[in-house]
């Protein structure tokens, strides 16, 4: 089933994406930047795993309709001390 979302303005899409990301356990506490442009949404920032990068992308994709998504999130793994 296709999901249809009606938005009144670009900032509404930003709010919708931000809300979805804040509820995701996969992005717990991650500060990702969301830039809503006329033809695309760009996400950027830093996460600790490639899985988190992919989850951010897949969380946003259903909200975009025909808009493109550019995933510029960087993965920086932290050193594990033993």
MODELLER restraints for C-alpha pairs under 7 A, 6 or more apart:
rsr = mdl.restraints
at = mdl.atoms
rsr.add(forms.Gaussian(group=physical.xy_distance, feature=features.Distance(at['CA:7:A'], at['CA:13:A']), mean=6.59, stdev=0.5))
rsr.add(forms.Gaussian(group=physical.xy_distance, feature=features.Distance(at['CA:10:A'], at['CA:36:A']), mean=6.47, stdev=0.5))
rsr.add(forms.Gaussian(group=physical.xy_distance, feature=features.Distance(at['CA:14:A'], at['CA:34:A']), mean=6.78, stdev=0.5))
rsr.add(forms.Gaussian(group=physical.xy_distance, feature=features.Distance(at['CA:14:A'], at['CA:36:A']), mean=6.45, stdev=0.5))
rsr.add(forms.Gaussian(group=physical.xy_distance, feature=features.Distance(at['CA:17:A'], at['CA:60:A']), mean=6.22, stdev=0.5))
rsr.add(forms.Gaussian(group=physical.xy_distance, feature=features.Distance(at['CA:21:A'], at['CA:27:A']), mean=6.71, stdev=0.5))
rsr.add(forms.Gaussian(group=physical.xy_distance, feature=features.Distance(at['CA:26:A'], at['CA:52:A']), mean=6.11, stdev=0.5))
rsr.add(forms.Gaussian(group=physical.xy_distance, feature=features.Distance(at['CA:26:A'], at['CA:55:A']), mean=6.81, stdev=0.5))
rsr.add(forms.Gaussian(group=physical.xy_distance, feature=features.Distance(at['CA:27:A'], at['CA:52:A']), mean=6.36, stdev=0.5))
rsr.add(forms.Gaussian(group=physical.xy_distance, feature=features.Distance(at['CA:30:A'], at['CA:47:A']), mean=6.80, stdev=0.5))
rsr.add(forms.Gaussian(group=physical.xy_distance, feature=features.Distance(at['CA:31:A'], at['CA:45:A']), mean=6.67, stdev=0.5))
rsr.add(forms.Gaussian(group=physical.xy_distance, feature=features.Distance(at['CA:32:A'], at['CA:43:A']), mean=6.62, stdev=0.5))
rsr.add(forms.Gaussian(group=physical.xy_distance, feature=features.Distance(at['CA:32:A'], at['CA:44:A']), mean=5.64, stdev=0.5))
rsr.add(forms.Gaussian(group=physical.xy_distance, feature=features.Distance(at['CA:32:A'], at['CA:45:A']), mean=4.68, stdev=0.5))
rsr.add(forms.Gaussian(group=physical.xy_distance, feature=features.Distance(at['CA:32:A'], at['CA:46:A']), mean=6.93, stdev=0.5))
rsr.add(forms.Gaussian(group=physical.xy_distance, feature=features.Distance(at['CA:33:A'], at['CA:43:A']), mean=5.55, stdev=0.5))
rsr.add(forms.Gaussian(group=physical.xy_distance, feature=features.Distance(at['CA:33:A'], at['CA:44:A']), mean=5.13, stdev=0.5))
rsr.add(forms.Gaussian(group=physical.xy_distance, feature=features.Distance(at['CA:33:A'], at['CA:45:A']), mean=5.94, stdev=0.5))
rsr.add(forms.Gaussian(group=physical.xy_distance, feature=features.Distance(at['CA:34:A'], at['CA:41:A']), mean=6.97, stdev=0.5))
rsr.add(forms.Gaussian(group=physical.xy_distance, feature=features.Distance(at['CA:34:A'], at['CA:42:A']), mean=5.89, stdev=0.5))
rsr.add(forms.Gaussian(group=physical.xy_distance, feature=features.Distance(at['CA:34:A'], at['CA:43:A']), mean=4.78, stdev=0.5))
rsr.add(forms.Gaussian(group=physical.xy_distance, feature=features.Distance(at['CA:34:A'], at['CA:44:A']), mean=6.78, stdev=0.5))
rsr.add(forms.Gaussian(group=physical.xy_distance, feature=features.Distance(at['CA:35:A'], at['CA:41:A']), mean=5.66, stdev=0.5))
rsr.add(forms.Gaussian(group=physical.xy_distance, feature=features.Distance(at['CA:35:A'], at['CA:42:A']), mean=5.04, stdev=0.5))
rsr.add(forms.Gaussian(group=physical.xy_distance, feature=features.Distance(at['CA:35:A'], at['CA:43:A']), mean=6.39, stdev=0.5))
rsr.add(forms.Gaussian(group=physical.xy_distance, feature=features.Distance(at['CA:36:A'], at['CA:42:A']), mean=6.53, stdev=0.5))
rsr.add(forms.Gaussian(group=physical.xy_distance, feature=features.Distance(at['CA:39:A'], at['CA:67:A']), mean=5.55, stdev=0.5))
rsr.add(forms.Gaussian(group=physical.xy_distance, feature=features.Distance(at['CA:39:A'], at['CA:68:A']), mean=6.39, stdev=0.5))
rsr.add(forms.Gaussian(group=physical.xy_distance, feature=features.Distance(at['CA:40:A'], at['CA:67:A']), mean=5.10, stdev=0.5))
rsr.add(forms.Gaussian(group=physical.xy_distance, feature=features.Distance(at['CA:40:A'], at['CA:68:A']), mean=4.41, stdev=0.5))
rsr.add(forms.Gaussian(group=physical.xy_distance, feature=features.Distance(at['CA:40:A'], at['CA:69:A']), mean=5.51, stdev=0.5))
rsr.add(forms.Gaussian(group=physical.xy_distance, feature=features.Distance(at['CA:41:A'], at['CA:68:A']), mean=6.34, stdev=0.5))
rsr.add(forms.Gaussian(group=physical.xy_distance, feature=features.Distance(at['CA:41:A'], at['CA:69:A']), mean=5.01, stdev=0.5))
rsr.add(forms.Gaussian(group=physical.xy_distance, feature=features.Distance(at['CA:41:A'], at['CA:70:A']), mean=6.22, stdev=0.5))
rsr.add(forms.Gaussian(group=physical.xy_distance, feature=features.Distance(at['CA:42:A'], at['CA:69:A']), mean=5.97, stdev=0.5))
rsr.add(forms.Gaussian(group=physical.xy_distance, feature=features.Distance(at['CA:42:A'], at['CA:70:A']), mean=4.68, stdev=0.5))
rsr.add(forms.Gaussian(group=physical.xy_distance, feature=features.Distance(at['CA:42:A'], at['CA:71:A']), mean=6.06, stdev=0.5))
rsr.add(forms.Gaussian(group=physical.xy_distance, feature=features.Distance(at['CA:42:A'], at['CA:72:A']), mean=6.96, stdev=0.5))
rsr.add(forms.Gaussian(group=physical.xy_distance, feature=features.Distance(at['CA:43:A'], at['CA:70:A']), mean=6.39, stdev=0.5))
rsr.add(forms.Gaussian(group=physical.xy_distance, feature=features.Distance(at['CA:43:A'], at['CA:71:A']), mean=5.25, stdev=0.5))
rsr.add(forms.Gaussian(group=physical.xy_distance, feature=features.Distance(at['CA:43:A'], at['CA:72:A']), mean=5.78, stdev=0.5))
rsr.add(forms.Gaussian(group=physical.xy_distance, feature=features.Distance(at['CA:43:A'], at['CA:73:A']), mean=6.30, stdev=0.5))
rsr.add(forms.Gaussian(group=physical.xy_distance, feature=features.Distance(at['CA:44:A'], at['CA:71:A']), mean=6.55, stdev=0.5))
rsr.add(forms.Gaussian(group=physical.xy_distance, feature=features.Distance(at['CA:44:A'], at['CA:72:A']), mean=4.69, stdev=0.5))
rsr.add(forms.Gaussian(group=physical.xy_distance, feature=features.Distance(at['CA:44:A'], at['CA:73:A']), mean=4.24, stdev=0.5))
rsr.add(forms.Gaussian(group=physical.xy_distance, feature=features.Distance(at['CA:45:A'], at['CA:73:A']), mean=4.92, stdev=0.5))
rsr.add(forms.Gaussian(group=physical.xy_distance, feature=features.Distance(at['CA:45:A'], at['CA:74:A']), mean=6.11, stdev=0.5))
rsr.add(forms.Gaussian(group=physical.xy_distance, feature=features.Distance(at['CA:46:A'], at['CA:73:A']), mean=5.68, stdev=0.5))
rsr.add(forms.Gaussian(group=physical.xy_distance, feature=features.Distance(at['CA:46:A'], at['CA:74:A']), mean=4.79, stdev=0.5))
rsr.add(forms.Gaussian(group=physical.xy_distance, feature=features.Distance(at['CA:46:A'], at['CA:75:A']), mean=5.77, stdev=0.5))
rsr.add(forms.Gaussian(group=physical.xy_distance, feature=features.Distance(at['CA:46:A'], at['CA:76:A']), mean=6.62, stdev=0.5))
rsr.add(forms.Gaussian(group=physical.xy_distance, feature=features.Distance(at['CA:47:A'], at['CA:53:A']), mean=6.53, stdev=0.5))
rsr.add(forms.Gaussian(group=physical.xy_distance, feature=features.Distance(at['CA:47:A'], at['CA:74:A']), mean=6.32, stdev=0.5))
rsr.add(forms.Gaussian(group=physical.xy_distance, feature=features.Distance(at['CA:47:A'], at['CA:75:A']), mean=5.08, stdev=0.5))
rsr.add(forms.Gaussian(group=physical.xy_distance, feature=features.Distance(at['CA:47:A'], at['CA:76:A']), mean=6.26, stdev=0.5))
rsr.add(forms.Gaussian(group=physical.xy_distance, feature=features.Distance(at['CA:48:A'], at['CA:75:A']), mean=5.42, stdev=0.5))
rsr.add(forms.Gaussian(group=physical.xy_distance, feature=features.Distance(at['CA:48:A'], at['CA:76:A']), mean=5.24, stdev=0.5))
rsr.add(forms.Gaussian(group=physical.xy_distance, feature=features.Distance(at['CA:48:A'], at['CA:77:A']), mean=4.87, stdev=0.5))
rsr.add(forms.Gaussian(group=physical.xy_distance, feature=features.Distance(at['CA:48:A'], at['CA:78:A']), mean=6.86, stdev=0.5))
rsr.add(forms.Gaussian(group=physical.xy_distance, feature=features.Distance(at['CA:49:A'], at['CA:75:A']), mean=5.68, stdev=0.5))
rsr.add(forms.Gaussian(group=physical.xy_distance, feature=features.Distance(at['CA:49:A'], at['CA:77:A']), mean=6.54, stdev=0.5))
rsr.add(forms.Gaussian(group=physical.xy_distance, feature=features.Distance(at['CA:50:A'], at['CA:75:A']), mean=6.15, stdev=0.5))
rsr.add(forms.Gaussian(group=physical.xy_distance, feature=features.Distance(at['CA:53:A'], at['CA:73:A']), mean=6.21, stdev=0.5))
rsr.add(forms.Gaussian(group=physical.xy_distance, feature=features.Distance(at['CA:57:A'], at['CA:71:A']), mean=6.59, stdev=0.5))
